[in-house]
Structures are given as structure tokens and as C-alpha cells.
Amino acid sequence: MLDYVKRHYAPNLEVNDDSGYFRHRDRQRLEAAMAETNALLGKVVLGFSSLAAESGSVTRARTIGDVVRRVEAHTGMKRR
């Protein structure tokens, strides 16, 4: 649909696509990117679940940075 809009109505349309699919159209690359995203989201959910089980440590966080650091500590994940 975005291709159609770009060709017929908005030739200067820019699509911000973190997976790069709009540009490369490689389904396998898209599936790999989606699998990576899903795995990371699963770790974040697990991290939040673990924190919630620790007597409300998420709710005691003062900033989103505090929450991110706690999730990183529980999951072993590090920001890129």
C-alpha cells in the first residue's frame, strides 16, 4: 500500500522501517529481524515479571532508566 501511495500520490514519502524490509523486500531478512525483536521483547517481559515478583521493585523505580537497569540486571541484556 505504501508503494502505491508513494508512486501515485506522494513521491517524496519516506518510510521509516527499522527492519529495512521496505527497502530490501527480502522476506527471510524480515523474518529474522522479527524473530530477534520477539526474542528481545520476551526477555523484557520476563524481566518485568521477575521484578514484579520482587515485592513491587518496578513500582519503586523513580525513572524509566531505573526500570531498564533492573530489567537488564535480571535478564543479562545490555543496551546496544
TORTORKOL-755152 format. One record per atom (N, C-alpha, C, O): x, y, z; atom name; residue number from 1; residue in one letter. Coordinates in steps of 0.05 Angstrom, whole numbers, m for minus. Layout:
BEGIN
<east->X	north->Y	up->Z	atomo->CA	num->NUM	residuo->a>
...
// end
This chain:
BEGIN
<east->16	north->m24	up->0	atomo->N	num->1	residuo->m>
<east->0	north->0	up->0	atomo->CA	num->1	residuo->m>
<east->18	north->25	up->0	atomo->C	num->1	residuo->m>
<east->12	north->44	up->m14	atomo->O	num->1	residuo->m>
<east->39	north->25	up->16	atomo->N	num->2	residuo->l>
<east->56	north->49	up->17	atomo->CA	num->2	residuo->l>
<east->70	north->53	up->m10	atomo->C	num->2	residuo->l>
<east->75	north->76	up->m18	atomo->O	num->2	residuo->l>
<east->77	north->31	up->m24	atomo->N	num->3	residuo->d>
<east->88	north->34	up->m50	atomo->CA	num->3	residuo->d>
<east->69	north->48	up->m69	atomo->C	num->3	residuo->d>
<east->77	north->66	up->m84	atomo->O	num->3	residuo->d>
<east->44	north->40	up->m68	atomo->N	num->4	residuo->y>
<east->23	north->53	up->m85	atomo->CA	num->4	residuo->y>
<east->21	north->82	up->m79	atomo->C	num->4	residuo->y>
<east->20	north->99	up->m97	atomo->O	num->4	residuo->y>
<east->19	north->89	up->m53	atomo->N	num->5	residuo->v>
<east->17	north->117	up->m45	atomo->CA	num->5	residuo->v>
<east->41	north->133	up->m55	atomo->C	num->5	residuo->v>
<east->38	north->155	up->m65	atomo->O	num->5	residuo->v>
<east->65	north->121	up->m51	atomo->N	num->6	residuo->k>
<east->89	north->135	up->m60	atomo->CA	num->6	residuo->k>
<east->89	north->140	up->m90	atomo->C	num->6	residuo->k>
<east->95	north->162	up->m99	atomo->O	num->6	residuo->k>
<east->82	north->119	up->m105	atomo->N	num->7	residuo->r>
<east->82	north->122	up->m135	atomo->CA	num->7	residuo->r>
<east->61	north->141	up->m145	atomo->C	num->7	residuo->r>
<east->67	north->157	up->m163	atomo->O	num->7	residuo->r>
<east->38	north->141	up->m133	atomo->N	num->8	residuo->h>
<east->15	north->156	up->m145	atomo->CA	num->8	residuo->h>
<east->9	north->182	up->m131	atomo->C	num->8	residuo->h>
<east->m3	north->200	up->m144	atomo->O	num->8	residuo->h>
<east->16	north->185	up->m106	atomo->N	num->9	residuo->y>
<east->6	north->209	up->m92	atomo->CA	num->9	residuo->y>
<east->28	north->224	up->m77	atomo->C	num->9	residuo->y>
<east->26	north->248	up->m74	atomo->O	num->9	residuo->y>
<east->48	north->210	up->m67	atomo->N	num->10	residuo->a>
<east->68	north->224	up->m50	atomo->CA	num->10	residuo->a>
<east->96	north->214	up->m57	atomo->C	num->10	residuo->a>
<east->108	north->198	up->m42	atomo->O	num->10	residuo->a>
<east->107	north->223	up->m79	atomo->N	num->11	residuo->p>
<east->133	north->213	up->m88	atomo->CA	num->11	residuo->p>
<east->156	north->219	up->m68	atomo->C	num->11	residuo->p>
<east->177	north->206	up->m69	atomo->O	num->11	residuo->p>
<east->152	north->238	up->m51	atomo->N	num->12	residuo->n>
<east->173	north->244	up->m31	atomo->CA	num->12	residuo->n>
<east->168	north->229	up->m4	atomo->C	num->12	residuo->n>
<east->181	north->235	up->16	atomo->O	num->12	residuo->n>
<east->149	north->211	up->m4	atomo->N	num->13	residuo->l>
<east->143	north->196	up->20	atomo->CA	num->13	residuo->l>
<east->168	north->181	up->30	atomo->C	num->13	residuo->l>
<east->181	north->167	up->14	atomo->O	num->13	residuo->l>
<east->174	north->184	up->55	atomo->N	num->14	residuo->e>
<east->196	north->169	up->68	atomo->CA	num->14	residuo->e>
<east->184	north->150	up->88	atomo->C	num->14	residuo->e>
<east->167	north->158	up->104	atomo->O	num->14	residuo->e>
<east->192	north->125	up->86	atomo->N	num->15	residuo->v>
<east->182	north->105	up->104	atomo->CA	num->15	residuo->v>
<east->205	north->98	up->124	atomo->C	num->15	residuo->v>
<east->226	north->89	up->115	atomo->O	num->15	residuo->v>
<east->200	north->101	up->149	atomo->N	num->16	residuo->n>
<east->219	north->93	up->170	atomo->CA	num->16	residuo->n>
<east->212	north->65	up->178	atomo->C	num->16	residuo->n>
<east->193	north->60	up->192	atomo->O	num->16	residuo->n>
<east->229	north->46	up->170	atomo->N	num->17	residuo->d>
<east->225	north->18	up->175	atomo->CA	num->17	residuo->d>
<east->250	north->6	up->187	atomo->C	num->17	residuo->d>
<east->270	north->2	up->173	atomo->O	num->17	residuo->d>
<east->249	north->1	up->213	atomo->N	num->18	residuo->d>
<east->273	north->m9	up->227	atomo->CA	num->18	residuo->d>
<east->283	north->m36	up->216	atomo->C	num->18	residuo->d>
<east->307	north->m42	up->217	atomo->O	num->18	residuo->d>
<east->265	north->m52	up->204	atomo->N	num->19	residuo->s>
<east->273	north->m78	up->194	atomo->CA	num->19	residuo->s>
<east->287	north->m75	up->166	atomo->C	num->19	residuo->s>
<east->302	north->m93	up->158	atomo->O	num->19	residuo->s>
<east->282	north->m53	up->153	atomo->N	num->20	residuo->g>
<east->294	north->m48	up->126	atomo->CA	num->20	residuo->g>
<east->278	north->m62	up->104	atomo->C	num->20	residuo->g>
<east->286	north->m60	up->81	atomo->O	num->20	residuo->g>
<east->256	north->m75	up->111	atomo->N	num->21	residuo->y>
<east->241	north->m90	up->91	atomo->CA	num->21	residuo->y>
<east->230	north->m73	up->68	atomo->C	num->21	residuo->y>
<east->230	north->m81	up->45	atomo->O	num->21	residuo->y>
<east->221	north->m49	up->74	atomo->N	num->22	residuo->f>
<east->210	north->m31	up->54	atomo->CA	num->22	residuo->f>
<east->231	north->m27	up->31	atomo->C	num->22	residuo->f>
<east->224	north->m23	up->8	atomo->O	num->22	residuo->f>
<east->256	north->m26	up->39	atomo->N	num->23	residuo->r>
<east->278	north->m22	up->20	atomo->CA	num->23	residuo->r>
<east->287	north->m48	up->7	atomo->C	num->23	residuo->r>
<east->290	north->m49	up->m18	atomo->O	num->23	residuo->r>
<east->292	north->m69	up->23	atomo->N	num->24	residuo->h>
<east->305	north->m93	up->11	atomo->CA	num->24	residuo->h>
<east->285	north->m114	up->2	atomo->C	num->24	residuo->h>
<east->293	north->m131	up->m15	atomo->O	num->24	residuo->h>
<east->261	north->m115	up->13	atomo->N	num->25	residuo->r>
<east->240	north->m134	up->5	atomo->CA	num->25	residuo->r>
<east->248	north->m164	up->7	atomo->C	num->25	residuo->r>
<east->237	north->m181	up->m7	atomo->O	num->25	residuo->r>
<east->266	north->m169	up->25	atomo->N	num->26	residuo->d>
<east->276	north->m197	up->30	atomo->CA	num->26	residuo->d>
<east->260	north->m208	up->53	atomo->C	num->26	residuo->d>
<east->264	north->m201	up->76	atomo->O	num->26	residuo->d>
<east->242	north->m227	up->47	atomo->N	num->27	residuo->r>
<east->225	north->m238	up->68	atomo->CA	num->27	residuo->r>
<east->241	north->m253	up->89	atomo->C	num->27	residuo->r>
<east->233	north->m251	up->113	atomo->O	num->27	residuo->r>
<east->262	north->m267	up->82	atomo->N	num->28	residuo->q>
<east->278	north->m281	up->102	atomo->CA	num->28	residuo->q>
<east->291	north->m261	up->121	atomo->C	num->28	residuo->q>
<east->292	north->m267	up->145	atomo->O	num->28	residuo->q>
<east->301	north->m239	up->111	atomo->N	num->29	residuo->r>
<east->313	north->m219	up->129	atomo->CA	num->29	residuo->r>
<east->292	north->m207	up->147	atomo->C	num->29	residuo->r>
<east->298	north->m202	up->171	atomo->O	num->29	residuo->r>
<east->268	north->m203	up->137	atomo->N	num->30	residuo->l>
<east->246	north->m192	up->153	atomo->CA	num->30	residuo->l>
<east->239	north->m212	up->175	atomo->C	num->30	residuo->l>
<east->236	north->m204	up->199	atomo->O	num->30	residuo->l>
<east->237	north->m237	up->168	atomo->N	num->31	residuo->e>
<east->230	north->m257	up->188	atomo->CA	num->31	residuo->e>
<east->252	north->m259	up->210	atomo->C	num->31	residuo->e>
<east->246	north->m263	up->233	atomo->O	num->31	residuo->e>
<east->277	north->m257	up->202	atomo->N	num->32	residuo->a>
<east->299	north->m258	up->221	atomo->CA	num->32	residuo->a>
<east->298	north->m234	up->240	atomo->C	num->32	residuo->a>
<east->302	north->m236	up->264	atomo->O	num->32	residuo->a>
<east->292	north->m210	up->229	atomo->N	num->33	residuo->a>
<east->290	north->m186	up->245	atomo->CA	num->33	residuo->a>
<east->267	north->m188	up->264	atomo->C	num->33	residuo->a>
<east->269	north->m180	up->287	atomo->O	num->33	residuo->a>
<east->245	north->m199	up->255	atomo->N	num->34	residuo->m>
<east->221	north->m202	up->272	atomo->CA	num->34	residuo->m>
<east->227	north->m222	up->294	atomo->C	num->34	residuo->m>
<east->218	north->m218	up->317	atomo->O	num->34	residuo->m>
<east->241	north->m244	up->288	atomo->N	num->35	residuo->a>
<east->247	north->m264	up->308	atomo->CA	num->35	residuo->a>
<east->265	north->m252	up->330	atomo->C	num->35	residuo->a>
<east->262	north->m257	up->353	atomo->O	num->35	residuo->a>
<east->284	north->m235	up->321	atomo->N	num->36	residuo->e>
<east->302	north->m222	up->341	atomo->CA	num->36	residuo->e>
<east->286	north->m203	up->358	atomo->C	num->36	residuo->e>
<east->290	north->m203	up->383	atomo->O	num->36	residuo->e>
<east->269	north->m188	up->346	atomo->N	num->37	residuo->t>
<east->252	north->m169	up->362	atomo->CA	num->37	residuo->t>
<east->234	north->m184	up->381	atomo->C	num->37	residuo->t>
<east->232	north->m176	up->405	atomo->O	num->37	residuo->t>
<east->222	north->m206	up->372	atomo->N	num->38	residuo->n>
<east->205	north->m222	up->390	atomo->CA	num->38	residuo->n>
<east->221	north->m233	up->413	atomo->C	num->38	residuo->n>
<east->211	north->m234	up->436	atomo->O	num->38	residuo->n>
<east->245	north->m243	up->408	atomo->N	num->39	residuo->a>
<east->262	north->m254	up->429	atomo->CA	num->39	residuo->a>
<east->269	north->m233	up->450	atomo->C	num->39	residuo->a>
<east->268	north->m238	up->474	atomo->O	num->39	residuo->a>
<east->276	north->m209	up->440	atomo->N	num->40	residuo->l>
<east->283	north->m187	up->459	atomo->CA	num->40	residuo->l>
<east->259	north->m179	up->475	atomo->C	num->40	residuo->l>
<east->261	north->m174	up->499	atomo->O	num->40	residuo->l>
<east->235	north->m177	up->462	atomo->N	num->41	residuo->l>
<east->211	north->m170	up->477	atomo->CA	num->41	residuo->l>
<east->205	north->m191	up->498	atomo->C	num->41	residuo->l>
<east->196	north->m184	up->520	atomo->O	num->41	residuo->l>
<east->209	north->m216	up->491	atomo->N	num->42	residuo->g>
<east->204	north->m238	up->511	atomo->CA	num->42	residuo->g>
<east->222	north->m235	up->535	atomo->C	num->42	residuo->g>
<east->213	north->m239	up->558	atomo->O	num->42	residuo->g>
<east->247	north->m227	up->531	atomo->N	num->43	residuo->k>
<east->265	north->m223	up->553	atomo->CA	num->43	residuo->k>
<east->257	north->m199	up->570	atomo->C	num->43	residuo->k>
<east->259	north->m200	up->595	atomo->O	num->43	residuo->k>
<east->247	north->m178	up->557	atomo->N	num->44	residuo->v>
<east->238	north->m155	up->572	atomo->CA	num->44	residuo->v>
<east->213	north->m162	up->589	atomo->C	num->44	residuo->v>
<east->212	north->m155	up->613	atomo->O	num->44	residuo->v>
<east->195	north->m177	up->577	atomo->N	num->45	residuo->v>
<east->171	north->m186	up->593	atomo->CA	num->45	residuo->v>
<east->179	north->m203	up->616	atomo->C	num->45	residuo->v>
<east->169	north->m200	up->638	atomo->O	num->45	residuo->v>
<east->198	north->m221	up->611	atomo->N	num->46	residuo->l>
<east->208	north->m238	up->633	atomo->CA	num->46	residuo->l>
<east->221	north->m222	up->655	atomo->C	num->46	residuo->l>
<east->217	north->m227	up->679	atomo->O	num->46	residuo->l>
<east->236	north->m202	up->646	atomo->N	num->47	residuo->g>
<east->249	north->m184	up->666	atomo->CA	num->47	residuo->g>
<east->229	north->m169	up->683	atomo->C	num->47	residuo->g>
<east->232	north->m167	up->707	atomo->O	num->47	residuo->g>
<east->208	north->m158	up->670	atomo->N	num->48	residuo->f>
<east->187	north->m144	up->685	atomo->CA	num->48	residuo->f>
<east->173	north->m163	up->704	atomo->C	num->48	residuo->f>
<east->166	north->m156	up->727	atomo->O	num->48	residuo->f>
<east->167	north->m187	up->694	atomo->N	num->49	residuo->s>
<east->153	north->m207	up->711	atomo->CA	num->49	residuo->s>
<east->170	north->m213	up->736	atomo->C	num->49	residuo->s>
<east->160	north->m215	up->758	atomo->O	num->49	residuo->s>
<east->196	north->m217	up->731	atomo->N	num->50	residuo->s>
<east->214	north->m223	up->754	atomo->CA	num->50	residuo->s>
<east->215	north->m200	up->774	atomo->C	num->50	residuo->s>
<east->215	north->m204	up->798	atomo->O	num->50	residuo->s>
<east->216	north->m176	up->763	atomo->N	num->51	residuo->l>
<east->217	north->m152	up->781	atomo->CA	num->51	residuo->l>
<east->191	north->m150	up->796	atomo->C	num->51	residuo->l>
<east->191	north->m143	up->820	atomo->O	num->51	residuo->l>
<east->169	north->m154	up->783	atomo->N	num->52	residuo->a>
<east->143	north->m152	up->797	atomo->CA	num->52	residuo->a>
<east->141	north->m172	up->820	atomo->C	num->52	residuo->a>
<east->128	north->m166	up->840	atomo->O	num->52	residuo->a>
<east->153	north->m195	up->816	atomo->N	num->53	residuo->a>
<east->152	north->m215	up->837	atomo->CA	num->53	residuo->a>
<east->169	north->m207	up->862	atomo->C	num->53	residuo->a>
<east->166	north->m218	up->883	atomo->O	num->53	residuo->a>
<east->187	north->m188	up->858	atomo->N	num->54	residuo->e>
<east->204	north->m178	up->880	atomo->CA	num->54	residuo->e>
<east->191	north->m156	up->895	atomo->C	num->54	residuo->e>
<east->202	north->m134	up->896	atomo->O	num->54	residuo->e>
<east->169	north->m160	up->906	atomo->N	num->55	residuo->s>
<east->155	north->m141	up->923	atomo->CA	num->55	residuo->s>
<east->154	north->m113	up->912	atomo->C	num->55	residuo->s>
<east->161	north->m94	up->925	atomo->O	num->55	residuo->s>
<east->145	north->m111	up->887	atomo->N	num->56	residuo->g>
<east->140	north->m84	up->876	atomo->CA	num->56	residuo->g>
<east->164	north->m68	up->868	atomo->C	num->56	residuo->g>
<east->163	north->m43	up->868	atomo->O	num->56	residuo->g>
<east->187	north->m80	up->862	atomo->N	num->57	residuo->s>
<east->211	north->m65	up->856	atomo->CA	num->57	residuo->s>
<east->207	north->m47	up->831	atomo->C	num->57	residuo->s>
<east->221	north->m27	up->829	atomo->O	num->57	residuo->s>
<east->189	north->m55	up->813	atomo->N	num->58	residuo->v>
<east->184	north->m38	up->790	atomo->CA	num->58	residuo->v>
<east->170	north->m12	up->798	atomo->C	num->58	residuo->v>
<east->177	north->9	up->789	atomo->O	num->58	residuo->v>
<east->151	north->m15	up->816	atomo->N	num->59	residuo->t>
<east->137	north->9	up->825	atomo->CA	num->59	residuo->t>
<east->154	north->28	up->842	atomo->C	num->59	residuo->t>
<east->147	north->51	up->844	atomo->O	num->59	residuo->t>
<east->175	north->18	up->853	atomo->N	num->60	residuo->r>
<east->193	north->35	up->869	atomo->CA	num->60	residuo->r>
<east->213	north->50	up->851	atomo->C	num->60	residuo->r>
<east->226	north->69	up->860	atomo->O	num->60	residuo->r>
<east->214	north->43	up->826	atomo->N	num->61	residuo->a>
<east->233	north->57	up->808	atomo->CA	num->61	residuo->a>
<east->224	north->86	up->804	atomo->C	num->61	residuo->a>
<east->200	north->91	up->802	atomo->O	num->61	residuo->a>
<east->243	north->104	up->803	atomo->N	num->62	residuo->r>
<east->237	north->132	up->800	atomo->CA	num->62	residuo->r>
<east->237	north->141	up->771	atomo->C	num->62	residuo->r>
<east->223	north->160	up->764	atomo->O	num->62	residuo->r>
<east->253	north->128	up->755	atomo->N	num->63	residuo->t>
<east->254	north->135	up->726	atomo->CA	num->63	residuo->t>
<east->253	north->111	up->709	atomo->C	num->63	residuo->t>
<east->257	north->88	up->719	atomo->O	num->63	residuo->t>
<east->248	north->114	up->683	atomo->N	num->64	residuo->i>
<east->248	north->92	up->665	atomo->CA	num->64	residuo->i>
<east->276	north->80	up->664	atomo->C	num->64	residuo->i>
<east->279	north->56	up->659	atomo->O	num->64	residuo->i>
<east->296	north->96	up->668	atomo->N	num->65	residuo->g>
<east->324	north->86	up->668	atomo->CA	num->65	residuo->g>
<east->328	north->66	up->691	atomo->C	num->65	residuo->g>
<east->342	north->46	up->687	atomo->O	num->65	residuo->g>
<east->315	north->72	up->714	atomo->N	num->66	residuo->d>
<east->317	north->53	up->736	atomo->CA	num->66	residuo->d>
<east->305	north->26	up->728	atomo->C	num->66	residuo->d>
<east->316	north->5	up->734	atomo->O	num->66	residuo->d>
<east->282	north->27	up->715	atomo->N	num->67	residuo->v>
<east->268	north->3	up->707	atomo->CA	num->67	residuo->v>
<east->286	north->m12	up->686	atomo->C	num->67	residuo->v>
<east->289	north->m37	up->688	atomo->O	num->67	residuo->v>
<east->297	north->2	up->667	atomo->N	num->68	residuo->v>
<east->314	north->m10	up->647	atomo->CA	num->68	residuo->v>
<east->338	north->m24	up->660	atomo->C	num->68	residuo->v>
<east->344	north->m47	up->653	atomo->O	num->68	residuo->v>
<east->351	north->m10	up->678	atomo->N	num->69	residuo->r>
<east->374	north->m23	up->692	atomo->CA	num->69	residuo->r>
<east->366	north->m48	up->707	atomo->C	num->69	residuo->r>
<east->381	north->m67	up->708	atomo->O	num->69	residuo->r>
<east->343	north->m47	up->720	atomo->N	num->70	residuo->r>
<east->334	north->m71	up->735	atomo->CA	num->70	residuo->r>
<east->327	north->m94	up->716	atomo->C	num->70	residuo->r>
<east->333	north->m117	up->722	atomo->O	num->70	residuo->r>
<east->314	north->m88	up->693	atomo->N	num->71	residuo->v>
<east->309	north->m109	up->673	atomo->CA	num->71	residuo->v>
<east->335	north->m120	up->662	atomo->C	num->71	residuo->v>
<east->338	north->m144	up->659	atomo->O	num->71	residuo->v>
<east->354	north->m103	up->656	atomo->N	num->72	residuo->e>
<east->380	north->m112	up->647	atomo->CA	num->72	residuo->e>
<east->393	north->m130	up->667	atomo->C	num->72	residuo->e>
<east->404	north->m151	up->660	atomo->O	num->72	residuo->e>
<east->392	north->m123	up->692	atomo->N	num->73	residuo->a>
<east->404	north->m139	up->713	atomo->CA	num->73	residuo->a>
<east->391	north->m167	up->715	atomo->C	num->73	residuo->a>
<east->405	north->m187	up->719	atomo->O	num->73	residuo->a>
<east->365	north->m168	up->712	atomo->N	num->74	residuo->h>
<east->350	north->m194	up->714	atomo->CA	num->74	residuo->h>
<east->353	north->m211	up->689	atomo->C	num->74	residuo->h>
<east->352	north->m236	up->692	atomo->O	num->74	residuo->h>
<east->357	north->m199	up->666	atomo->N	num->75	residuo->t>
<east->357	north->m215	up->641	atomo->CA	num->75	residuo->t>
<east->385	north->m219	up->630	atomo->C	num->75	residuo->t>
<east->389	north->m236	up->613	atomo->O	num->75	residuo->t>
<east->404	north->m203	up->639	atomo->N	num->76	residuo->g>
<east->431	north->m204	up->627	atomo->CA	num->76	residuo->g>
<east->432	north->m189	up->601	atomo->C	num->76	residuo->g>
<east->453	north->m188	up->588	atomo->O	num->76	residuo->g>
<east->411	north->m175	up->594	atomo->N	num->77	residuo->m>
<east->410	north->m159	up->569	atomo->CA	num->77	residuo->m>
<east->425	north->m133	up->573	atomo->C	num->77	residuo->m>
<east->425	north->m123	up->596	atomo->O	num->77	residuo->m>
<east->438	north->m123	up->553	atomo->N	num->78	residuo->k>
<east->450	north->m97	up->553	atomo->CA	num->78	residuo->k>
<east->441	north->m81	up->529	atomo->C	num->78	residuo->k>
<east->436	north->m92	up->508	atomo->O	num->78	residuo->k>
<east->438	north->m55	up->534	atomo->N	num->79	residuo->r>
<east->431	north->m38	up->511	atomo->CA	num->79	residuo->r>
<east->452	north->m38	up->490	atomo->C	num->79	residuo->r>
<east->476	north->m41	up->496	atomo->O	num->79	residuo->r>
<east->444	north->m34	up->465	atomo->N	num->80	residuo->r>
<east->463	north->m33	up->443	atomo->CA	num->80	residuo->r>
<east->474	north->m5	up->440	atomo->C	num->80	residuo->r>
<east->490	north->0	up->422	atomo->O	num->80	residuo->r>
// end
